[in-house]
C-alpha cells in the first residue's frame, strides 16, 4: 500500500474521531511527501482540523494558502466563509459564500449559510430565497426537515432581530 493512501485514510478517520491535532500532523506529513493534486486533500483536512478545533486564524492561513494553489475551488471559498463568520467578519463571509455559489451554483451548503446570515440581518426575503435554493438542490437531505423547521421558527421571531448593518447585496432594499 502506498504511503499516500495510508495518510489519506488516516486523515479521514482521524477527522471522524475528532482527533484534530493528529489530522494536522498527518496533513503536514502528507504535504511534505506529496506535490500536485494530492496536496488539496491535505490542505483541506488541515484547514478543517484547525476550524473544528476553533483555531480560526490558523484555519484562515491554511485556507488562504490552499486558495493560492486552487483559486477556483468552491469548497475552499465556502470553508473560508465559515471561518470569516466565526471571526465575526460577516462581509467577507458573504463574499466567500457568493464566490462559492458562482463557482458551483449547485453547492447547497453555501446557499444555506448565506440564508442564515440574511436571516440574522432581518432580511427575510433574501433568507428565504437562499434557504429555498438549498432545499431545491438537496430536497432529500437528512437535514431538510430541520432546515425548514428552523426557518419557520426564525421567520416567526424575525421581528426580534437586531440587524448589524451587514450589506448582503447592492439590491438589499429592493427585497423588503
C-alpha positions as CSV (number, residue, x, y, z in Angstrom):
1,X,0.0,0.0,0.0
2,X,1.4,3.4,-0.9
3,X,2.0,6.0,1.8
4,X,-0.4,8.5,0.3
5,X,-3.3,6.1,0.7
6,X,-2.4,5.4,4.3
7,X,-2.1,9.1,5.1
8,X,-5.4,9.9,3.4
9,X,-7.2,7.1,5.1
10,X,-5.7,8.1,8.4
11,X,-6.8,11.7,7.9
12,X,-10.4,10.7,7.1
13,X,-10.8,8.5,10.2
14,X,-9.0,11.0,12.4
15,X,-11.4,13.7,11.3
16,X,-14.3,11.4,12.1
17,X,-12.9,10.7,15.5
18,X,-12.3,14.5,16.1
19,X,-8.6,13.9,16.6
20,X,-7.8,17.3,15.1
21,X,-4.2,17.6,16.3
22,X,-3.4,14.2,14.7
23,X,-5.1,15.3,11.5
24,X,-2.8,18.3,11.4
25,X,0.3,16.1,12.0
26,X,-0.8,13.6,9.2
27,X,-1.6,16.5,6.9
28,X,1.8,18.1,7.5
29,X,3.5,14.8,6.8
30,X,1.4,14.3,3.6
31,X,2.2,17.8,2.4
32,X,5.9,17.1,2.7
33,X,5.6,13.8,0.7
34,X,3.2,14.9,-2.0
35,X,3.1,17.6,-4.6
36,X,0.4,18.2,-7.2
37,X,-3.3,17.4,-6.9
38,X,-2.9,15.4,-3.7
39,X,-1.9,18.5,-1.8
40,X,-5.5,19.7,-2.0
41,X,-6.8,17.0,0.3
42,X,-4.1,17.5,2.9
43,X,-4.6,21.3,2.9
44,X,-8.4,20.9,3.1
45,X,-8.2,18.5,6.0
46,X,-5.6,20.6,7.8
47,X,-7.8,23.7,7.5
48,X,-10.9,21.8,8.7
49,X,-9.0,20.4,11.7
50,X,-8.0,24.0,12.7
51,X,-11.5,25.2,12.1
52,X,-13.1,22.4,14.2
53,X,-10.6,22.9,17.0
54,X,-11.6,26.7,17.0
55,X,-8.1,27.8,15.9
56,X,-9.6,30.2,13.4
57,X,-6.6,32.3,12.5
58,X,-4.6,29.1,11.7
59,X,-7.6,27.8,9.7
60,X,-7.7,31.0,7.7
61,X,-4.0,30.9,7.0
62,X,-4.2,27.3,5.7
63,X,-7.3,28.1,3.6
64,X,-5.7,31.2,2.1
65,X,-2.6,29.1,1.3
66,X,-4.7,26.4,-0.4
67,X,-6.6,29.1,-2.4
68,X,-3.3,30.3,-3.9
69,X,-2.9,26.8,-5.4
70,X,-6.6,26.1,-6.1
71,X,-8.2,29.6,-6.7
72,X,-11.3,28.2,-8.4
73,X,-12.2,25.7,-5.7
74,X,-15.7,26.4,-4.3
75,X,-15.2,24.3,-1.2
76,X,-12.3,26.5,-0.1
77,X,-14.4,29.6,-0.6
78,X,-17.2,28.0,1.5
79,X,-14.8,27.0,4.2
80,X,-13.2,30.4,4.3
81,X,-16.7,31.9,4.6
82,X,-17.3,29.7,7.7
83,X,-14.0,30.9,9.2
84,X,-14.9,34.5,8.5
85,X,-18.3,34.0,10.1
86,X,-16.6,32.5,13.2
87,X,-14.3,35.6,13.3
88,X,-17.4,37.9,13.0
89,X,-16.2,39.1,9.6
90,X,-19.6,38.8,8.0
91,X,-18.9,41.0,5.0
92,X,-16.0,38.7,4.0
93,X,-18.1,35.6,4.7
94,X,-20.8,36.8,2.4
95,X,-18.3,37.5,-0.4
96,X,-16.9,34.0,0.1
97,X,-20.3,32.3,0.0
98,X,-21.3,34.2,-3.1
99,X,-18.0,33.3,-4.8
100,X,-18.6,29.6,-3.8
101,X,-22.1,29.8,-5.4
102,X,-20.7,31.5,-8.5
103,X,-18.1,28.7,-8.9
104,X,-20.7,26.0,-8.2
105,X,-24.3,27.1,-8.1
106,X,-25.3,23.6,-7.1
107,X,-23.5,23.7,-3.8
108,X,-26.4,23.7,-1.3
109,X,-24.3,24.5,1.8
110,X,-23.2,27.9,0.5
111,X,-26.8,28.9,-0.2
112,X,-27.8,27.8,3.3
113,X,-25.0,29.7,5.1
114,X,-25.9,32.8,3.0
115,X,-29.5,32.4,4.0
116,X,-28.6,32.2,7.7
117,X,-26.7,35.5,7.5
118,X,-29.6,37.1,5.7
119,X,-31.9,35.9,8.5
120,X,-29.7,37.2,11.2
121,X,-29.9,40.6,9.4
122,X,-33.6,40.5,9.3
123,X,-33.6,40.1,5.5
124,X,-36.4,37.6,5.4
125,X,-37.0,37.6,1.6
126,X,-33.3,37.1,0.8
127,X,-33.0,34.4,3.5
128,X,-36.0,32.5,2.2
129,X,-34.7,32.6,-1.3
130,X,-31.3,31.3,-0.3
131,X,-32.7,28.6,2.0
132,X,-35.2,27.6,-0.6
133,X,-32.4,27.2,-3.2
134,X,-30.6,25.0,-0.7
135,X,-33.7,22.8,-0.3
136,X,-34.3,22.7,-4.1
137,X,-30.7,21.5,-4.5
138,X,-30.9,18.9,-1.7
139,X,-34.6,18.1,-1.1
140,X,-34.0,14.7,0.4
141,X,-31.1,15.7,2.5
142,X,-31.0,14.4,6.0
143,X,-31.3,17.9,7.4
144,X,-34.1,19.2,5.1
145,X,-36.8,19.0,7.7
146,X,-34.7,20.6,10.4
147,X,-33.8,23.4,8.0
148,X,-37.5,24.0,7.2
149,X,-38.4,23.9,10.9
150,X,-35.6,26.3,11.8
151,X,-36.5,28.7,9.1
152,X,-40.2,28.6,10.2
153,X,-39.2,29.4,13.8
154,X,-36.7,32.1,12.8
155,X,-39.1,33.8,10.5
156,X,-41.8,33.9,13.2
157,X,-39.3,35.5,15.6
158,X,-37.8,37.8,12.9
159,X,-39.2,41.0,14.5
160,X,-36.8,40.4,17.4
161,X,-33.8,40.6,15.1
162,X,-31.4,43.5,15.6
163,X,-29.5,43.9,12.3
164,X,-25.8,44.6,12.5
165,X,-25.9,46.6,9.3
166,X,-24.3,44.0,7.1
167,X,-24.9,44.5,3.4
168,X,-25.8,41.3,1.6
169,X,-26.0,42.8,-1.9
170,X,-26.4,46.2,-3.6
171,X,-30.1,45.4,-4.1
172,X,-30.9,44.8,-0.4
173,X,-33.6,47.5,-0.2
174,X,-35.4,46.0,-3.2
175,X,-36.2,42.9,-1.3
176,X,-38.0,44.4,1.7
